[in-house]
Amino acid sequence: MAISKNEIAATMTRDQAARAGVISAPQAQEVITSNSKRLFGFTRKMLPPAGSLPTEPKLYIYSVSEYGDIVNLGPGFPLYEVKACPEGEEYGEPCVIPPIIFFEEAKVDVTEHTFHSGPQIVEAILKIGPGMNASWDRRKVGWFVSNTNPPSAEDVRRATTLYIQECTRLLQEGNRYASANQLLEINETHRRAAKYLGQKVEWSKPLQQMRECPGCGENVRVGIIWHAFPMGCGYIFDRESYEEHFAPAPAHQKPAPPQPTK
Ligand SMILES: [Zn+2]
């Protein structure tokens, strides 16, 4: 009866084992390595060696606004971070896009390294080009692409003009909602637009939390001490603070506090 390979490995010298068809650990490692392209039923293709891909010309995405974001183009892609423009600067740090990007994707039982050009990646990040809805265009939030680092003054000016146009549109929209009393339609993008344009508008602060006054049923701000006269019904929410700030004090202690005005 033939002896098992385990027995051979345990009892023979390495040469004897090799002749008997048993491989050593280093040899096994070698076989695994040479076959490791085949994993879980997928045949993986190897990337071209690092250093063999061109790295120029790069493209640069900048933001002229307070909008920055980490953009995820999907599985297989690296994350791209477009950095917000710091306050007082013209534009932020660039997001650098190399000229060629490979990403690995599964096709039936083979993974492919699909090629994408720098300009294609830029279009995907800015959400422009074929198949993209115009309203997604990230140039409206102040992003732009440049061939150079730093960008040309002309590119910065064009991007800023576009962003100001969009902020103006949002400011007008916010004003329309406010005048129609549709305050819930006003969101952070409207407020940021007003702030960027330096416009002080009624609606530029987030909505204050409201509650119903138990005294009269009117909506009042959360945290008020009392529903002050003459607009309010006089309901006291916080007796202690009310006594301290509003209740008439004896004449010898302190002068009567000023009546709160709305
Ligand atoms: Zn009230």
Boltz pocket constraint, residues with backbone or C-beta under 6 A from the ligand:
constraints:
  - pocket:
      binder: B
      contacts: [[A, 213], [A, 214], [A, 215], [A, 216], [A, 217], [A, 218], [A, 227], [A, 232], [A, 233], [A, 234], [A, 235]]
      max_distance: 6.0
